[in-house]
Each structure stands twice: as C-alpha cells, then as structure tokens.
Amino acid sequence: MIPRAHTRNRNFKVGIFRTFLAYLILAPLYVSAQYSGLVFRDINGNGRRDPGEQGLADVRVTNGEHVTVTSENGTFSLPESERDRFIYVTTPEGFLCNPFYLANRGQEVSYNFPMIPTEKRENFSFIHISDTETYDSTSWVRMLRDYASNQQPAFLMHTGDICYEKGMRFHAEFVNSKSMGLPVYYAIGNHDLVEGPYGEALYEDLFGPVYYSFDRGNTHFIVTPMLGGDFKPSYTKEDVYKWLKNDLSLVPKDKPIIIFNHDLLQNEEGFVYRVDESRAIYLEDFNLKAWVYGHWHNHITQVHQESKVVSICTSPVNKGGIDHSVAAFRRFDVNPDGSFSTNLIYSYVDHQMTIASPLPNTRRRKDGTVSLLVNAYNSTAPVAGVKYRLHEGEFHNLERGSPWAWQINVPVRESDNTQDSLYISVTGIFADSAEIVSNRYFMTHPFYDRNHASSDWAGFLQNASHHPKIKKALSPPLTLNWTTNTGAYITHCSPVVGESTVFIASFDDGDIRNNTISAIDLSTGHIIWKYPTKNGVKHAIAYAYGRVFATDQQGFVYALDAKTGKLVWEKSLEKGYLPTYVGGITQADSILYTGDGFAFSALRWEDGTTVWTNKEWPARMGGPAPPTVADDVIIASSNWNRLYAFEKTTGKPLWSQSDDGLRFRNSSPVFFRGSIYGASQKSLFKINPTSGDVELKKEVPYSMQAASSPAFFKNLMIIGTADAGLKAFRAEDFSEVWSFNPKPAITTSVPYAGPFQKTVSSSPVLVNDLVYIGTPDGFLYAIDARTGKEIWSSKIGAPIYSTVAIASGQLLVADFGGNVYSFESIK
C-alpha cells in the first residue's frame, strides 16, 4: 500500500512531466496563435513601407482585449482573444493613420499600419457632434466641412445615434475622414445597434471597432460604446472593462484623458467603470478631464463638484434639441496640460449682420449717446470685428458683448429738433475675409426718465395661468428706448418686471462662468447687478415678494434679493447629473413650482423648504415648459411621456394624459375660461383641468412642436407653429381663421426640425387688438389679431425665442444674442 502523501507527490511529478510534454508538442501552435505586424513612418503617404521608412516604437496596438506596444523597430505581436475581430492601433500624436484598424484575417497575416507624419500640436482644437439621426440632409455636412477648412481642427468626433441602417450608410459615405478633410471618429449609440448577426455588426462593417483610443497633443482620448440599444450587442461591459483596464495601464498617470461615449457614465458624482465590486476602474484615479457625450439632445456643461471632472453633452448639429437647445456643434480648445475650453458654433447662419440699434426711431440715452448694437454671426468662420462711422467720419471699433452681439455707445450731436436725421455705416469683417456693409438713417428722441413705480410682469406670460391681462395701449410704430447686452445667450427665459427693474437670465453652454441672472433698470437699460448661477437658466423665472426666483439646468433653485442681487437662499433638487429637462419656475400663492420628473417640487418662497415632491412620474425627463396653475390644479409636463395634473396644495396626482399625441408637448397650456388649452405633436387640445377629460381635440396639418403657448382674442385662439408661422383658430372648434407667415428661421431650436422653416417659438402677447411676438427669423412683429396682417415690424437680426413682456407701457423682448430691448409708442 502506497502512503497517500507519497501518491500525491508522484501524481504531482507526473503532472509536471505531462505539462512539459504538452508544451513541447503544442509550442509551435502557441507561437503561431499570435497576431503580428509593423507600425512604420509612411513618409510619402503611399500606404507601403518603402526604403528608409522606419518602424515606430511604443505605439499601442490592441485586438480589443489585450494591449501591447511596438518594439524599437516597430514590430508587435498579440495573443488571441474572444474579441479579436479587429487589430488596431492607438494613433500617436504627430501622425495620421486612416484607417486605424484592420479586420482580422487570421494569424498568418501581417498587420501593418502606415503612419503619416503630421505637424505636432501642443495646443489644438476638435469638433464634437452627436445624434444627427439623418440620412438625407447634407447642408450641415457642408457647413462642418467649410468650418474645418477654415479653422483646421485636429479631428471631428461623433458620439453616436448616427442612426439606424440608412443613417449609418449615409454617414459612412458623406461624413468620413476623406470627405471632411480631417480625421473623423465615431462612437456607437443605442440607435446604432441594429438588426444583424449581432447589434454592432453593421457599425463595425462601416466604422470599425466600437471601443478604441488615440492621442492628440498631450491628451489621451478614449472612445467607449453604449452598452445597450435597439438590438443586443455581442460585447459586454466586462469586455470593455478588460480592454479599458489594459489600455489605461499603459497611460502615464499624469497624462490628461478625455472619454467619449454616447451617454453619461452614471448619474452620481463619481466616474467608475464597474462590472461588479471586484472589477471596477476608478477613472478619477487617472487624470480624467472630461466625459463627452450626447443622447439627451440638449446642450449642458457640468462640473462634478468632488472630482472637478467636467461632463459635457452636445445637442444635434442639424436640428433643435428636445429641450429646444439651438442646433450647434461644439468646439473644444485643448491645452498641453489637458485643460480646455469649449464653445458652441450655431448652425446654418451664413454671414448674418444687422444693425439692431439705432432703429429709425431711437431714444437718446441719459448721457446723450445712442446705443449702437450690431448682431453678427457666421457658422463657418467667426466674426473677426465690427467697425462703424457716423456720417463720413473716421471708423471706430465696436466691442464684443456676446458671441452674437457687438456694441458701443455713440455720441450724437445735440439738437432740439428730434426729426434731425443721422447717418451711420457699419462694416462686419469675418475670419474668412468676407465683409458686409450696412447703412442706416435714424432719428433720435429725447431721453425720458421714468422715475415712477412700474406695473409688474411677474413671470412667464405675466401670471401662473399664463393668460395675461393688459390694460394699457401700446400702438405702433414703436420707438426703441434702450438696449443692453447680458454677455451670454437667451432662449426661452422671458423678461420679468418688478420694482421698476427688468430681470432676465442668460446662459452659456460652453463656459459656465457666463451663466447669470441680471437686473436691468427699466428706465435706462443700465445693468444694476448680475448673479452667477451654477448652471444655465434657460426657461421661465419669476418675481414675487421682492425676490427673483429661478431654477438652473442642474436643478439648483435660487432666491435673490431683487434690489441687491444677493442670494437669500439656494436649494438643490438633487436631480443628479443626467441632463433632464427643467422647464422653469412658476409662482402662485406664495409657492414655487419647479423641477423635472421625480424632482418636480413645490417650495415655500420664504426659505425654499419643500411642501411636496413628485413621486409619481415614471420618468425623469421633465419638459421645457413652465408649469401652469388652473385654480387648485398644477399642470406639468414630462416630455416623451405624459401631461400630468397634481393637487396644488398636496401634490396628490389627479390625472395624466398621453393619448392623441399628448406624449410630445413643448409649450405650457393656458388656463382660460375654466379649461386648459394647448398644443401637442400635431394637435390642438382643450382639457378639463380637474378630471383630465379631453373636451376638444383636433389634428392639424403642421407641426405644433414649437414652445408657443396660446393667446386669446375674443373667440380666437392664436398660437405659433414649428413650420407654418402663427395661426388663429376659433376657440370653439379649432377651425383655422388666419395665418401669418414670418420669414424663414435664421437657425433652428425645434426638436427634430431642420432649418429655414417658418417657425414661431415664443408665445403671442395681446395688447388690445394687436399681437406682439418675436420670431426666429430675427424680427419683432405687431400683427392685427383680427386678420393676421402685419402692422409693424423691427429687424433685430438674431433669433428671438423669448416671449415679450409688457410693463409700464413698455414692450420688453430678448434675443438669442443676449440683448434685451425696451420699446414703447412714439410720443
């Protein structure tokens, strides 16, 4: 009998022998099961290695799991992997490699990567686009190509939703490195996972690997895939984790990193790529600078407070965002240390320049000057400068107020004769050497000091029901009292007025330091104070009890002292970092209603304490429209979901509606004569606010996706459309009475809508029998409410998305360039 210990020892020796024997037999097979190749300098760019073209050392090469680096002579070898459909490289700084990947054709093939030397850049820029979702429009492609030709960015990044088979084939043909004249990279989105052998099969066929990396300047860029979508992918989070861990293991810890994905990694503070508790990559342990994504169809920049990592979402370049973000592409300017700045380049604007002030009739300022304001913009080459001269005098330069506005106060000669005509000439100079000259004759009127109490315009459309009541006449033609620039953009935040002061919020989705709430003197247009908000306030603000209330896109609610601009209180709705849609704030009976989805809340005006918070909405979406108060009911929206009604005092859900297109709404309903009236996707509706019963509904042959709430004149309901101008319907049956067609929009903000449509994005305001409205064609109009005929207009030259306000006999309006204007009847 052999002792058990001796048996174990003998078996161990036999095992070692067998393993060694197996190695001797199978060693040639293990050696052949390697992918090998060469990375070399392709000096003449012919794709072949010619004499004198040396190999490149220390270039990372991967098969989708393992990552290696090339030897001193540029050679490499990689073992087999379950994810080895491609062999591909991390293109190093100073080189181009197109394509950067080769399909797996077996271990016997040599995988050679020619690297074309290029100029090294310590500082560089790149373009980010996302969610184009198209297969039949090329105007935005030409715009990007022209911008790239003019500005020479290092590359273009598309972060997914290319979209479906037609979209992917379109982009592969028209938006590639050769056609665009610069390297073009893609990330896979949820709508790019399509039917096939596996979800990403078509994407791989057209664009290559779904995760990869490359270097530019001193920054390491990583592209990661959407983990789910319309069809199941073959890769898993574990697959991505393995490759990402191996890729990062070869990146110096101090090297800046920027990661691209179709969506934000997580809604919490940190950035952890986690498979399970034992397999997690804490990206903040590396030098992660930014997470760049799309998916949500809006523009937002957020600094994650603990890590200081910046997450950046970009809305579609070719159409408006779901929250009515204006169509744009984003430019990043990156420094050697990985720090960067971003700014949005708004789409479809072709060498636009307009003298917005002085108008033919303009009041002098208190100091005897006249405000010269020029709105100028171009999508493919920025405005380099604007200059003017009065009469035939010398030229003087204007100062940039915002990316769209140029301004200066011009001294004019004093004259008791207000009919004395003056002449001004303006020249706009663009970076592509184009010049535009515009001239104007104008008459000045004396400054009029309004040192008296003003009537208030306390919120969006004056009050919580959004049905304003205006008694004082305002008859055209109007004269311009003053204009002032806030320094950033204004979309659907309308002016509010209290204590002889105008309050307005402006935002910058590129540089969050430009997000502010401003107080402007109603009489002079002078800015009294500015308060910096943590993120942009894009929608309705409110004035009440000597305070200004606003909610930014990150879910912070502010209460500011109206006289001083000092913060009284601030509250976080704790909505997380997902860029859900916050539709502004409505105040009624000392309660503030604001938020999005599960964060929709009723707050006390005194201190911001919570009265109630929604627990019923099944999604965090929210919507761009401010809530509406209908007696004891609060009407709020979750876009792409439902129209909701809550009991005003308790938050108890009363009803919700999603039928008849009510899932898709972009404007606030109006409470009028006991019912709520509004618009959905392609329909008009009238609903009982208590029961939710649809009392009247009618489908119309145009898009109602504009953010326009209705106004009522006698038996007419007047409302803006996304593509067919301003319409008037009979309130009793929604039959159409008249139509007013503005000019085509300068650019677009309507979700899923392209450019140059006759869009009305703001809400009409009635003063007696006149409709006042600003439109995205850059005009302010006065329209006969009975007939739809234009009575008066003023060309502003920047899109107007903001609804006008009326206070103390003045009309106040804001344009996209961040300019606020005061008009009144000529006296």
Buried (B, 14 or more C-beta within 10 A) or exposed (E): EEEEEEEEEEEEEEEEEEEEEEEEEEEEEEEEEEBBBBBBBBBEEEEEBEEEBEBBEEBBBBBBBBBBEBBEEBBBBBBBBEBBBBBBBBBBBBBBBBBBBBBBEEBEBEBBBBBBEEEEBEEBBBBBBBBBBBBEBEEBBEBBBBBBBBBEBBBBBBBBBBBBBEBBBBBBEBBBBEEBBBBBBBBBBBBBBBEBEBBBBBBBEBBBBBBBBBBBBBBBBBBBBBBEBBBEBBBEBEBBBBBBBBBBEBBEEEBBBBBBBBBBBBEEBBBBBBBEEEEEBEBBEBBBBBBBBBBBBBBBBBEBEEBEBBBBBBBBBBBBBBBBBBBBBBBBBBBEBBEBEBBBBBBBBEBBBBBBBBBEBBBBBBEBBBBBBBBBBBBBBBBBBBBBBBEEEEEEEBEBBBBBBBBBBBEBEEEEEEEEEBEBBBBBBBBBEBEBEBEBEBBBBEBEEBEEEBBBBBBBBBBBBBBBEBEEEBBBBBBBBBBBBBBBBBBBBBBBBBBBBBBBBBBBBBBBEBBBBBBBBBBBBEBBBBBEBBBBBBBBBBBBEEBBBBBBBBBBBBBBBBEEBEEBBEBEBEBBBBBBBBBBBBBBEEBBBBBBBBBBBBBEBEEBEEBBBBEBBEBBBBBBBBBBBBEEBBBBBBBBBBBBBBBBEEBEBBBBBBEBBBBBBBBBBBBBEEBBBBBBBBBBBBBBBBEBEBEBBBEBEBBBBBBBBBBBBEEBBBBBBBBBBBBBBEBEEBEEBBBBEBBBBBBBBBBBBBBBBBBBBBBBBBBEBBBBBBBBBBBBBBBBBBEBEBBBBBBBBBBBBBBBBBBBBBBBBBBBBBBBBBBBBBE
